[in-house]
């Protein structure tokens, strides 16, 4: 069946509960890149340095990483619907509070609470969509991937449009949209059956004892350092108005969405997942080197182009993480995300620090090296990862962000 078929069970004919969850997912993913175009404005408005403002990403993803050990524990006990609503409530409260911040410390703290809410929501949304969707998991996952791509593309655009008036408005706007999502899920989504077995806090850590899953997580850790160097540090390098920066990252997000949903599966079928992943990581390394050493026009082009490589990588990494071990998918995903999100927390902090210690080029050299290290792990550990690339159906396992992101 073609998942795009508008007939019964196609992606366009889904229950209201699925559309409500998918719509809230778009806004959740928007929150990742929302602050990108307004980072310089926040720095100016709160009299903060780039490294201080970049802590908005660090606190967000550090809490997200730790929360991955908690989300399965919570959702297996209170159910998917209540977990989604709890996550949305956290986002509404802390995104709204972020807009009232008077110091960068307050903003970083509120952003951490936002990260906890987003972790609870995003980690549960795919399972809820698959459970409530018509037409099987293929259409449901494609809908989720589309929500991811749309959110990543529109986040910087919304940040630019609202942030041009004040850096506070994007935070208030997110809180308002998430409140609408909360109401829609309350009205349209019924509680789904709880898992037969409750997830413990240590299950994701135990899952990392599998060599293949650990290899995928370590490789993704290096890759995510590169990814979030581009996302969090590049706005300071481009030094553009919120509108122009938002347009650049909107184009970046469009490429991410297209290559994640449409291009990556076709490339996997033709060349194999591991070859596609290794090649994409090397190309991403070359791209960020040119971004760091090229002129302003080259930096803009390479920023947009990086979205293509990031889209491919997100899809392949998530499929590897979800299929390489015998652990249940939610548990494997939690363990994998626990490792990789630490890099997403580290890169926004260290990139501007490295610039302060050296010069503006070196953070991109480091990012290129980490991308190559990610590819090296794939090559060295290919035996542990190979059976995943053969058994999985390309393009039908993405579950997080940033897919999951993979995140």
ZILIN-V773027 format. One line per field, one symbol per residue. ss: DSSP state (@ for helix, = for strand, . for the rest). phi: phi as a letter, one per 30 degrees, with the letter a starting at -180 (. if undefined). burial: 1 if it has 9 or more other C-alpha atoms within 8 Angstrom, else 0. Layout:
ss: ???
phi: ???
burial: ???
This chain:
ss: ...............@@@@@@@@@@@@@@@@@@..@@@@@@@@@@....@@@@.@@@@@@@@@@@@@@@@@@@@@@@@.@@@@@@@@@@@@@@@@@@@.....@@@@@@@@@@@@@@@@@@@@@@@@@@@@@....@@@@@@@@@@@@@@@@@@@@@@@@@@@.....@@@@@@@@@@@@@@@@@@@@..............@@@@@...@@@@@@@@@@@@@@@@@@@@@@@@@@@@...@@@@@@@@@@@@@@@@@@@@@@@@@@@@@@.@@@@@@@@@@@@@@@@@@@@@..@@@@@@@@@@@@@@@@@@@@@@@@@@@@.....@@@@@@@@@@@@@@@@@@@@@@@@@@@@@....@@@@@@@@@@@@@@@@@@@.@@@@@@@@@@................
phi: .dddeddeidddbbdedddddddddeddddddcededcedddeddchbdedddddedddedddedddddcddedddccjddddedddddddedddddedcdcbddddddddddddddddddddcdddddddcdcjiddddddddddddddddddedddeddddddadddeddddeddddddedddedccddcededcddcdcedddddddddddddddddedddddeddddcceedddhcdedddddddddedddedddddcdeedddddcjddddddddddddddddddedcdddddddddddddeddddddeddedddddcdcddeeddddddddeddddddddedddeddddddbadddedddddddddddddddddcdddcddddddddeibbdbbcg.....
burial: 00101100111111101111111111111111111111111110010101111111111111111111111111110111111111111111111111101001011111111111111111111101110111110111111111111111111111111111001111111111111011011001100101000010101100110001111111111111111111111111010001111111111111111111101111111001110111111111111111110100011101111111111111111111111110000011111111111111111111111110000111111011111111111100110111111000011111111111111
